[in-house]
Amino acid sequence: MGTSEQEAIDLLAHVPVFEALGPRELMRVAAVSVPRSFDAGEVIFREGDASHTCYIVRSGHARAIRAHGDGRTLTLAHFGPGDIFGELAMFDDERRSATVETLDRVDVVAVLGSDMRRLLREHPDIAVKLVISLGRRLREANERIARQSFQTVQSRVAGVLGQLVIQAQAEGAGDRDVLVVVTQADVAQLAGSSRESASRFLAVLERAGIVTQGRGRVVVHDPEALKRYVY
């Protein structure tokens, strides 16, 4: 087994959608994966494109966006190391429901949907385990949506920042003064609030010394204090 294949196995093992797979099954998935790289500001795929590849992030950051009918661009999700996107391509070739673009240089492991579907036909046990993992993710997403429906704007914004802090810490950031590369507009959209409401709460956090805002970035000085706003 080559070094790159072992690296792919190690990466896949930490991706929630593959968490139910054993070492031999991960090896089979890694065998049909290929490394790819994208420059900062590059579009990986666009809303409406054919869905033929899923991607697991090795390094860098990207975001999923969707065009609104009135011309606005809505941010749906941020992706960092260990995150997967375009995963439905493993099961069908429906059109992409969103555009994914890079925020900085991004290295990924790509798996062609046709290769994955062949693997699932040859090894039905992998298909069963993937369905179980995807079902778990769906339940977690439903619970998160239900929870957010009862949260205030402040709680949702603090929760979004908290998740981005956790992602940055997983990439090596410290316990304090955590740099999060995100715009006010992205925070608002991820939190399901207006930009004005999110901006007002971010200003409250800044006056309290919990965060410092910059152009396209937020430094969270005290992540523990931020948790007090999430309920």
C-alpha positions in Angstrom: 0.0 0.0 0.0 1.4 3.4 -1.0 1.8 6.4 1.4 -1.0 8.3 -0.4 -3.4 5.5 -0.1 -2.7 5.1 3.6 -3.2 8.9 4.0 -6.6 8.5 2.3 -7.6 5.7 4.6 -6.6 7.8 7.6 -8.6 10.7 6.3 -11.7 8.6 5.5 -11.6 7.0 8.9 -12.4 10.4 10.5 -15.2 11.3 8.2 -18.6 10.8 9.9 -20.3 9.3 6.8 -17.6 6.5 6.7 -17.4 6.0 10.5 -19.2 2.6 10.4 -16.7 1.2 7.9 -13.9 -1.1 9.0 -10.2 -1.0 7.9 -10.7 -3.4 4.9 -13.8 -1.4 3.7 -11.9 1.9 4.1 -9.1 0.4 2.0 -11.6 -0.4 -0.8 -12.9 3.2 -0.8 -9.4 4.7 -0.6 -8.4 2.5 -3.6 -11.0 4.3 -5.8 -10.1 7.8 -4.5 -7.8 10.3 -6.2 -6.1 13.5 -4.8 -7.1 16.8 -6.3 -6.2 20.4 -5.5 -8.0 23.7 -6.1 -6.7 27.3 -5.9 -8.2 30.0 -3.7 -11.4 31.4 -5.1 -12.0 28.5 -7.5 -15.4 27.0 -8.1 -15.3 23.2 -7.5 -18.8 22.7 -8.9 -21.9 24.9 -9.6 -25.5 24.6 -8.7 -27.2 22.7 -11.5 -24.1 20.8 -12.6 -24.2 17.0 -13.0 -23.4 15.3 -9.7 -20.6 12.8 -10.4 -18.0 13.2 -7.7 -17.9 13.6 -3.9 -15.0 15.3 -2.1 -13.4 14.9 1.3 -11.3 17.9 2.4 -7.7 17.2 3.4 -6.6 20.8 3.9 -8.1 24.3 3.3 -11.6 25.6 3.4 -14.6 25.9 1.1 -18.2 27.0 1.3 -21.5 26.0 -0.2 -23.5 28.8 -1.6 -26.8 29.1 -3.4 -28.2 31.8 -5.6 -31.4 33.4 -4.5 -34.0 34.5 -7.0 -33.5 38.2 -6.0 -29.8 38.1 -6.9 -28.4 37.5 -3.4 -26.0 34.7 -2.6 -26.8 32.6 0.4 -24.1 30.7 2.3 -25.3 27.2 3.3 -22.2 25.6 4.9 -18.5 25.9 5.5 -16.1 23.0 5.0 -12.7 22.3 6.5 -10.4 19.3 6.9 -12.3 16.1 7.4 -15.5 17.4 6.0 -17.3 15.8 3.0 -19.4 17.5 0.4 -21.2 16.3 -2.7 -21.7 13.0 -1.0 -25.0 12.3 -2.7 -23.0 11.7 -5.9 -22.1 8.3 -4.3 -25.7 7.2 -4.8 -27.1 9.1 -7.8 -26.3 11.6 -10.5 -28.9 14.3 -9.7 -28.0 17.9 -10.4 -26.0 19.8 -7.7 -28.2 21.7 -5.3 -25.6 24.3 -4.5 -22.3 25.8 -5.7 -19.1 25.0 -3.7 -16.2 27.5 -4.0 -12.9 27.5 -2.2 -11.9 30.2 0.4 -8.2 29.3 0.2 -6.2 26.6 -1.4 -8.0 23.3 -0.9 -6.6 19.8 -1.2 -9.2 17.0 -1.4 -9.7 13.3 -1.9 -12.2 12.8 -4.7 -14.3 9.7 -5.3 -16.2 9.3 -8.5 -19.8 8.4 -8.0 -19.6 5.6 -10.7 -16.7 4.0 -8.9 -18.4 4.2 -5.5 -21.7 2.7 -6.9 -19.7 -0.1 -8.4 -18.0 -0.7 -5.0 -21.4 -0.7 -3.3 -22.8 -3.3 -5.8 -19.7 -5.5 -5.3 -19.8 -5.1 -1.5 -23.4 -4.7 -0.2 -22.1 -4.6 3.4 -20.5 -1.3 2.7 -23.8 0.0 1.3 -25.6 -1.0 4.5 -23.1 0.7 6.7 -23.2 3.9 4.6 -27.0 4.0 4.8 -26.8 3.7 8.6 -24.2 6.5 8.8 -26.2 8.8 6.5 -29.4 8.1 8.5 -27.6 9.1 11.7 -26.4 12.3 10.0 -30.0 13.0 8.8 -31.3 12.6 12.4 -28.6 14.9 13.7 -29.5 17.5 11.1 -33.2 17.3 12.0 -32.4 17.7 15.7 -30.2 20.7 14.9 -32.9 22.4 12.8 -35.5 21.7 15.5 -33.2 23.1 18.2 -32.4 26.2 16.2 -36.1 27.0 15.7 -36.3 27.6 19.4 -33.1 29.6 19.7 -32.7 33.4 19.7 -30.6 35.1 17.0 -27.8 35.6 19.6 -27.8 31.9 20.5 -27.6 30.8 16.8 -24.9 33.3 16.0 -22.8 32.2 19.0 -23.4 28.6 18.0 -22.1 29.1 14.5 -19.0 30.9 15.8 -18.5 28.1 18.3 -18.6 25.4 15.6 -16.1 27.4 13.5 -13.8 27.7 16.6 -14.0 23.9 17.1 -13.0 23.4 13.4 -10.1 25.9 13.7 -8.9 24.1 16.9 -9.0 20.8 15.1 -6.6 22.3 12.7 -4.2 23.4 15.4 -5.6 26.7 16.8 -5.1 27.2 20.6 -7.6 27.5 23.4 -7.8 31.3 23.1 -7.5 34.0 20.4 -8.8 31.7 17.7 -8.9 33.1 14.2 -12.0 32.3 12.2 -12.0 33.2 8.5 -15.6 34.2 7.9 -17.6 37.3 6.9 -20.5 38.8 8.8 -22.8 37.9 6.0 -21.7 34.2 6.1 -22.2 34.1 9.9 -25.7 35.6 9.5 -26.7 33.1 6.8 -25.3 30.1 8.6 -27.2 31.2 11.7 -30.4 31.8 9.7 -30.6 35.5 10.7 -30.5 38.9 9.0 -27.1 40.4 8.6 -28.2 43.4 10.7 -29.2 41.2 13.6 -26.0 39.2 13.4 -23.9 42.4 13.2 -25.5 43.9 16.2 -24.8 40.8 18.3 -21.2 40.6 17.0 -20.8 44.2 18.2 -22.0 43.2 21.6 -19.5 40.4 21.7 -16.8 42.8 20.6 -17.6 45.3 23.3 -17.5 42.5 25.9 -14.0 41.6 24.7 -15.0 38.2 23.5 -14.3 38.7 19.8 -12.5 41.2 17.6 -13.8 41.7 14.1 -11.8 42.3 10.9 -12.4 42.2 7.2 -13.6 38.7 6.4 -12.4 37.3 9.8 -13.3 37.1 13.5 -10.8 36.4 16.3 -12.6 34.7 19.2 -10.5 35.6 22.2 -12.6 33.7 24.8 -14.4 30.6 23.3 -15.6 29.6 26.8 -17.3 32.9 27.3 -18.9 32.5 23.9 -20.6 29.2 25.0 -22.6 31.2 27.6 -24.7 32.6 24.8 -25.6 29.2 23.4 -28.7 27.6 24.9 
